[in-house]
């Protein structure tokens, strides 16, 4: 059995002072001599004592009497501003999911932007401390973000992305690898044998190449001849130049892309016979009806709120020594741009019944 952490009473007996003196010293309140404060805090640290910031909030709520819908604490959502790279609708959906779940658990949630023309990390720290905020959710970034300028020791924290330059914290993010494997099984069940992937390089890099790696794993047993190499280019304008030559040379029977404009590029190539299928890899960008993947940002936001509140309740603050990652698989969304699934047993991992390929891949990880 693990030893119980020391209490304020234990520290008071060990140091030969009153319980009130220990409490005031740890909270920075009252008129405790500086040398006594240093001695008490040093002993508390050595003994493994940690202040639970929710205790004061709960006691204050009790003293004020019961209030319907009373808030037990506050959380912050941090958006790192990247000039020239707007973050789009995904973070907004994530925030909505986090706010709804936080409210259900009795926590308020506020949004803050950090970066050029917005808050500095030092200013943010002062605001969060003044508001009694103890949990922070960091939104996805386009490039690896450096969080080292912020003092995380007072906060429970969750990142909602793969991209970070450090320090690493617990995170929740889409399961891009597993979702691509499940998508492959979905398309194979519909008779597609030569899928083609159109992907922006930075989009792939920021998720540690999970999508392109899973796509190549699907091609290890090609059933329709030589596999179609993915079209991965540095920037969006390159696709408009490179798509037609790539499409005409390799003739994929279904195209997977983050860009809804890809359908227009396919039409411009005037393919003969049955038009290839099309799958949008993030339906938040959908401009017309099509099949695609719902990355479930609201669910991701809800999971992030649950995880950061869980840390607060367990009195876990600061950057973890061994960060963990929670992933959420995408949801398949039917659309008119792919063939209908044949009647018979459901083969798709998206419906909760993993295909043999997806199950084998999961077992290997």
Legacy VTK file of the C-alpha trace (Angstrom):
# vtk DataFile Version 3.0
C-alpha trace
ASCII
DATASET POLYDATA
POINTS 365 float
0.000 0.000 0.000
1.297 3.442 -0.905
2.038 5.752 2.070
-0.531 8.458 2.688
0.611 11.955 1.738
1.250 14.260 4.703
-1.514 16.543 5.910
-1.317 20.076 7.266
-1.755 18.636 10.761
1.176 16.272 10.204
3.406 19.109 9.024
2.360 21.269 11.992
3.293 18.537 14.488
6.620 17.878 12.751
7.581 21.558 12.681
6.212 22.451 16.110
3.925 25.210 14.841
0.172 25.665 14.630
-2.000 24.310 11.844
-2.983 27.876 10.943
0.658 28.890 10.555
1.303 26.004 8.160
-1.848 26.765 6.156
-1.043 30.492 5.882
2.569 29.799 4.885
1.587 27.380 2.132
-1.086 29.726 0.771
0.990 32.900 1.092
-1.567 34.429 3.460
-1.425 35.904 6.952
1.578 37.375 8.761
4.017 34.468 8.905
7.689 35.408 9.126
9.566 34.858 5.828
12.064 32.448 7.437
9.177 30.404 8.854
7.483 30.345 5.441
10.693 29.049 3.837
11.113 26.382 6.519
7.495 25.196 6.220
7.532 25.090 2.416
10.849 23.226 2.368
9.489 20.610 4.776
6.253 20.319 2.803
8.154 19.779 -0.437
10.466 17.204 1.138
7.496 15.359 2.614
5.628 15.319 -0.711
2.786 17.616 0.352
0.893 19.361 -2.446
-1.857 21.924 -2.090
-5.139 20.946 -3.763
-6.448 24.221 -5.227
-10.020 22.905 -5.336
-10.230 22.633 -1.571
-10.502 26.389 -1.063
-13.066 26.618 -3.856
-15.228 23.865 -2.388
-14.970 25.212 1.170
-15.851 28.680 -0.067
-18.872 27.272 -1.860
-19.963 25.499 1.330
-19.541 28.663 3.411
-21.618 30.667 0.949
-24.375 28.065 0.987
-25.655 25.841 -1.835
-26.176 27.464 -5.223
-27.797 25.693 -8.198
-25.256 25.126 -10.977
-22.380 26.389 -8.829
-18.988 26.369 -10.525
-16.307 24.206 -8.921
-13.375 25.653 -10.873
-12.215 27.165 -14.126
-10.313 25.918 -17.150
-8.490 27.791 -19.896
-8.229 26.991 -23.598
-5.044 28.345 -25.173
-4.797 29.152 -28.884
-1.237 29.780 -30.103
-1.477 32.409 -32.820
0.514 31.579 -35.974
0.533 34.564 -38.367
-0.376 33.545 -41.896
-1.789 30.209 -40.767
-5.380 30.572 -39.533
-6.561 27.564 -37.565
-9.971 27.124 -39.224
-13.135 25.463 -37.879
-11.555 22.424 -36.169
-10.398 24.260 -32.994
-13.761 26.016 -32.723
-15.546 22.655 -32.659
-13.016 21.335 -30.176
-13.646 24.309 -27.869
-17.403 23.775 -28.104
-17.016 20.151 -27.015
-14.662 21.082 -24.171
-16.952 23.853 -22.922
-20.029 21.621 -22.901
-18.283 18.802 -21.042
-16.574 21.171 -18.599
-19.898 22.794 -17.738
-21.419 19.371 -17.066
-18.618 18.765 -14.543
-19.073 22.161 -12.890
-16.160 24.001 -14.531
-16.196 27.254 -16.456
-14.017 27.540 -19.554
-12.389 30.690 -20.982
-10.423 31.168 -24.218
-7.081 32.963 -24.539
-4.834 33.683 -27.536
-1.051 33.746 -27.102
1.372 35.093 -29.682
2.107 38.150 -31.843
-0.458 40.870 -31.232
-2.000 38.890 -28.363
-1.046 37.787 -24.853
2.501 36.952 -23.808
2.974 33.790 -21.748
3.922 35.813 -18.650
0.770 37.923 -18.902
-1.360 34.818 -19.368
0.083 33.284 -16.209
-0.927 36.345 -14.207
-4.461 36.282 -15.605
-4.952 32.588 -14.904
-3.657 32.911 -11.357
-5.913 35.868 -10.638
-8.917 33.908 -11.905
-8.079 30.795 -9.926
-7.676 28.712 -13.083
-5.964 25.372 -12.523
-6.438 23.505 -15.828
-5.202 24.361 -19.329
-6.169 22.835 -22.683
-3.827 23.690 -25.583
-5.354 23.817 -29.064
-3.713 22.266 -32.165
-1.000 24.214 -33.982
0.183 24.091 -37.572
3.873 23.983 -36.631
5.518 22.372 -33.569
4.899 24.735 -30.658
7.370 25.600 -27.905
5.649 25.804 -24.520
8.812 26.189 -22.436
8.262 29.919 -21.744
5.279 29.095 -19.527
5.473 27.924 -15.909
3.300 24.804 -15.983
3.977 23.818 -12.366
0.687 25.322 -11.134
-1.520 23.850 -13.851
-2.969 20.563 -15.007
-2.496 20.523 -18.773
-3.639 18.682 -21.894
-2.433 19.149 -25.472
-4.851 18.350 -28.302
-2.270 17.758 -31.000
0.853 15.874 -32.030
2.943 18.921 -32.940
5.117 20.198 -30.100
8.684 21.351 -29.651
8.384 20.600 -25.933
7.833 20.142 -23.154
5.614 17.131 -23.775
2.338 16.924 -21.867
-0.543 14.463 -21.824
-2.506 14.726 -25.059
-5.686 13.726 -26.852
-5.802 13.742 -30.645
-7.336 12.002 -33.671
-6.187 8.460 -34.401
-4.941 9.279 -37.896
-3.167 5.945 -38.392
-6.024 3.728 -37.254
-8.566 5.864 -39.083
-6.689 5.508 -42.378
-6.531 1.717 -41.963
-10.264 1.621 -41.252
-10.887 3.842 -44.274
-8.930 1.395 -46.437
-11.126 -1.454 -45.230
-14.238 0.635 -45.905
-13.185 1.342 -49.498
-12.056 -2.230 -50.169
-15.497 -3.460 -49.094
-16.995 -1.150 -51.733
-14.821 -2.617 -54.488
-12.099 0.031 -54.709
-8.662 -1.422 -55.451
-6.465 1.555 -56.388
-6.912 4.371 -53.872
-4.835 7.503 -54.341
-3.860 9.899 -51.542
-3.450 13.656 -52.046
-1.728 15.208 -49.044
0.042 18.437 -48.133
3.495 17.667 -46.708
3.277 19.891 -43.616
-0.124 18.433 -42.770
1.473 14.983 -42.790
4.619 16.066 -40.919
2.680 17.691 -38.084
0.980 14.351 -37.290
4.271 12.434 -37.508
3.359 11.064 -40.973
0.674 8.823 -39.523
-1.680 9.189 -42.486
0.895 8.539 -45.194
2.399 5.640 -43.206
-0.979 3.958 -42.786
-1.779 4.531 -46.466
1.458 2.813 -47.489
0.699 -0.040 -45.087
-2.578 -0.566 -46.953
-0.633 -0.935 -50.184
1.528 -3.847 -49.044
-0.973 -6.274 -50.573
-2.289 -4.439 -53.648
-5.221 -6.177 -55.298
-5.464 -3.921 -58.334
-1.969 -3.923 -59.780
0.922 -1.625 -58.830
-0.071 0.663 -55.948
-0.756 4.350 -56.581
2.015 6.485 -55.051
0.641 9.244 -52.817
0.794 12.787 -54.180
2.496 14.709 -51.362
3.638 18.240 -52.166
4.959 21.209 -50.218
2.157 23.706 -50.744
-1.420 23.974 -51.974
-0.636 25.678 -55.352
1.612 22.744 -56.279
-1.400 20.420 -56.306
-3.093 22.388 -59.061
-0.025 21.882 -61.263
0.830 18.313 -60.256
-2.571 16.711 -59.827
-3.503 16.183 -63.492
-0.192 14.476 -64.502
-0.329 12.299 -61.367
-3.984 11.371 -61.916
-3.597 10.533 -65.623
-0.477 8.444 -65.054
-1.693 6.356 -62.106
-5.494 6.351 -62.622
-6.679 5.849 -59.028
-10.225 4.535 -58.718
-10.848 6.641 -55.562
-9.053 9.787 -54.389
-8.540 10.696 -50.712
-7.847 14.351 -50.016
-8.144 17.172 -47.464
-9.061 19.610 -50.235
-12.699 19.767 -51.433
-11.373 21.354 -54.656
-9.925 17.975 -55.569
-13.306 17.031 -57.049
-12.988 19.929 -59.502
-9.484 18.779 -60.457
-10.829 15.270 -61.117
-13.611 16.634 -63.324
-11.108 18.768 -65.249
-9.143 15.610 -66.139
-12.251 14.199 -67.900
-11.662 10.578 -66.853
-13.122 7.888 -69.113
-15.601 5.310 -67.854
-16.816 5.291 -64.260
-15.655 8.475 -62.458
-13.340 7.764 -59.549
-14.663 7.953 -56.025
-13.770 10.804 -53.720
-13.322 10.913 -49.929
-12.734 14.139 -48.006
-10.423 13.433 -45.080
-12.029 16.106 -42.881
-15.709 16.819 -43.504
-15.495 20.166 -41.709
-14.119 21.473 -45.022
-16.969 20.020 -47.086
-18.427 22.471 -49.646
-20.814 20.010 -51.340
-22.198 16.560 -50.460
-19.469 13.903 -50.403
-18.225 10.937 -48.412
-15.637 11.680 -45.796
-14.224 11.364 -42.301
-15.509 13.148 -39.246
-12.482 13.607 -36.973
-14.910 14.213 -34.106
-13.407 17.436 -32.726
-16.255 17.913 -30.236
-15.575 14.496 -28.764
-11.861 15.334 -28.622
-12.665 18.541 -26.753
-14.876 16.656 -24.311
-12.128 14.100 -23.688
-9.608 16.910 -23.123
-11.870 18.532 -20.529
-12.393 15.206 -18.749
-8.672 14.509 -18.673
-7.619 17.903 -17.335
-10.355 17.887 -14.675
-9.230 14.389 -13.710
-5.701 15.667 -13.182
-6.980 18.493 -10.997
-9.028 16.120 -8.850
-5.979 13.855 -8.471
-3.864 16.876 -7.523
-1.549 16.333 -10.521
0.000 19.552 -11.769
2.891 20.411 -14.034
4.482 18.617 -16.964
4.206 14.844 -16.457
7.331 12.741 -16.181
5.874 10.209 -18.630
3.291 11.783 -20.958
0.486 9.621 -22.330
-1.515 9.971 -25.548
-5.218 9.281 -25.965
-6.528 8.914 -29.525
-10.039 8.963 -30.976
-10.838 7.225 -34.253
-12.607 9.139 -36.997
-16.237 8.436 -37.892
-17.159 7.432 -41.446
-19.719 9.721 -43.125
-21.649 8.361 -46.099
-21.901 10.440 -49.268
-22.714 10.276 -52.974
-19.061 10.306 -54.067
-18.390 6.609 -53.355
-20.122 3.348 -54.272
-22.706 1.990 -51.904
-21.589 -0.702 -49.495
-22.808 -4.131 -50.743
-25.463 -5.865 -48.693
-24.081 -8.323 -46.187
-22.028 -8.336 -42.982
-20.632 -4.936 -41.993
-16.897 -4.913 -42.660
-15.957 -1.433 -41.547
-14.035 -0.631 -38.410
-15.848 2.724 -38.361
-19.058 1.008 -37.252
-17.402 -0.699 -34.313
-16.797 -4.001 -36.166
-13.097 -3.964 -37.112
-12.038 -5.515 -40.374
-9.346 -8.192 -40.253
-6.802 -5.640 -41.509
-7.692 -3.045 -38.870
-7.806 -5.675 -36.125
-4.389 -7.025 -37.103
-2.933 -3.527 -37.191
-4.355 -2.788 -33.730
-2.921 -6.012 -32.361
0.514 -5.120 -33.681
0.597 -1.709 -31.985
LINES 1 366
365 0 1 2 3 4 5 6 7 8 9 10 11 12 13 14 15 16 17 18 19 20 21 22 23 24 25 26 27 28 29 30 31 32 33 34 35 36 37 38 39 40 41 42 43 44 45 46 47 48 49 50 51 52 53 54 55 56 57 58 59 60 61 62 63 64 65 66 67 68 69 70 71 72 73 74 75 76 77 78 79 80 81 82 83 84 85 86 87 88 89 90 91 92 93 94 95 96 97 98 99 100 101 102 103 104 105 106 107 108 109 110 111 112 113 114 115 116 117 118 119 120 121 122 123 124 125 126 127 128 129 130 131 132 133 134 135 136 137 138 139 140 141 142 143 144 145 146 147 148 149 150 151 152 153 154 155 156 157 158 159 160 161 162 163 164 165 166 167 168 169 170 171 172 173 174 175 176 177 178 179 180 181 182 183 184 185 186 187 188 189 190 191 192 193 194 195 196 197 198 199 200 201 202 203 204 205 206 207 208 209 210 211 212 213 214 215 216 217 218 219 220 221 222 223 224 225 226 227 228 229 230 231 232 233 234 235 236 237 238 239 240 241 242 243 244 245 246 247 248 249 250 251 252 253 254 255 256 257 258 259 260 261 262 263 264 265 266 267 268 269 270 271 272 273 274 275 276 277 278 279 280 281 282 283 284 285 286 287 288 289 290 291 292 293 294 295 296 297 298 299 300 301 302 303 304 305 306 307 308 309 310 311 312 313 314 315 316 317 318 319 320 321 322 323 324 325 326 327 328 329 330 331 332 333 334 335 336 337 338 339 340 341 342 343 344 345 346 347 348 349 350 351 352 353 354 355 356 357 358 359 360 361 362 363 364
